[in-house]
Amino acid sequence: MSAALLMGGPKRTPSLVTPSHDASHTLDNDEGFNIIIGMRDRMIQVSGRPFQSDDMWPPRSVERIILQRMRESPDVYSYESMDELAFELRVRKNIIASAKAMNYSGVQFEPFSRSRCNPRYWQLTSVGGFRLKPGVPPADAIEDIYRNGFLYAFECATAILIIYYHAVLNSIDRRLFNQLFQHLYLYSWHADPDLDIQSIESDYFLPGDVVYFNNPDFHPSASWWRGENAVVLENGAFFAHGIGIRSASQIIMGLNRRRRPGSTQPAHLMGIVTRPSFKRLSRLSTLTRNEPSHKNQPAAIHHNISSIPSYQHLFYLNQT
């Protein structure tokens, strides 16, 4: 990650999930059209071959929309098997569904100092984190956040991790989830290593990705409005905890209203994409119950800064 990004990042105009210009429309002959289609098919590779089996999913389904965005992307998406591709599509779809469900769950946005949780499932730490209580199945604890949302309040980075865990729970065997995530601790971007969260510089987003709206001139009395982590939805909108489901321009407008007096730097959407490792999760999903899954839990970095992007948390982690 570049130093420019750690210092707040360049203002960019990333490609959102709205349909891009179709280059085939500029061609007047079938040969040219077929060349464009062939190029797009190569953007998704399964076992080294172009993927063309969109009809495995219903028309206008979330999976079909994601596949179309992949084809419009400048990147190549490679998969070892059809199962690996299908798994990523399922998790992305469930990330979107979990984000929407959180929007209607009744959970509230609060900085770490005012975090709260259901004491039946979680221990609220002195720094505003949620630690899974001994003997509580991880799946039950994650589901309770959605079931009893009025008991919970947290900032937007923590919200993304909850969405990730909920989406993975809905994508793999429940008993396997409980086996893999026995040591849940929810605090900012602190994550179980099996999520293997990655942030990359990119100007192109897919549904199910997480992006960051940066507000460099946030008002000092409300520092939690320094930015917003947001899930990219399939229809071009975003879910941002504390703001809701909004367009990019609406989120930027909301952040701009919370700048310091005399600010000259407007809020903006950064060219950063954050996502879990779908390939790692796909491999883990094939584990049988009680199959060993040894891992070292990362140290929790209690920075007490709400609403930071994932790469900033990684920066703090690397300083330890």
C-alpha positions, 0 to 999 in steps of 0.5 A: 500500500502506497504512502499516499494512501496511508496519508489519506489517499488521492482523490479518484473517480473509480468505476462503480458497479453501474454498467460500463460503456459496451465497446461492442456498440461501436462495432458495425460488423459481427466479426468485431462484435465476436472479438469483443465477446471473446475478450470479455469471456477471457476475463473469467478463467476456470481451469485455464479456460474462458468461462461461458456458463452464465445460464447456471444462474437465473437471469437478473440474479445477483450472481449474473450481475456479478459475472457481468461486472467481472467481464466488464473489469480490466482484471482477469479473474482466475479459478481452479474449478467451477466450484471455486467460482460458484463459492465466490459468487455465493459469498459475494451475494451473501455479503450483499444480503448481510449488509442489507439485513444489517440496515434493517436490523435495528443496530446503531452507529456509535464510536468505541466509547459508546459501543454496546452488545448483548451480554448473553453472547458477548463480553464488552471490553473496556475499549469497546470491543465484543469478545465471544463468551466462553461456551457460546457458539460463534454462529449463535452470537453473530446471528443475535446481532441481526436478531436483537439489533436494538441491543447493539451499537458499533462503528462502521469498520466493526460493522463490516467484520460482522457482515463478513462473518454473517455472510460466511456463516450463510455460505458454509456448514454451520458446524464448520463455522463454529469450528473455524471461528471459536475465538471471535473478537469484534473490534474495528478491522481485527479479523480471524486469519481465515478471512484473510482480508485484503485491500488493493488499489483498484478503480473498479469495484464488484458487488460484494466489495467494500470501499472507503469514502474518505472525509479528510477534513472531518469536524474534530468534534465528530471524528467518527465521520472521518470516513465510511466503510461501505459495501458495494451492492448489486444495483450501484448503491452502497450500504454504509453503517450509520448512513444506510443504503445510499448512492455514492453522491448521497454518502459524499454529501452526508460526509461533506456536511460533517466537515470542519468550518472552512474546509477546502477538501471535500469527501471522496470515494477512494480507489481502494477495494477490500475483500476477504480471500474467497479462495481461502474460504473456498478451500476451508469450506471443504473441511470436514468437521473436526479436521484440524485447522491450526492458526495463530490469532493476530494481536488486537490493535486497540487504536480507539479511532472509529471509521478507519479503512482496512489499510490503516488498521493494517498499518497500525498492525505492522507497527507492532 
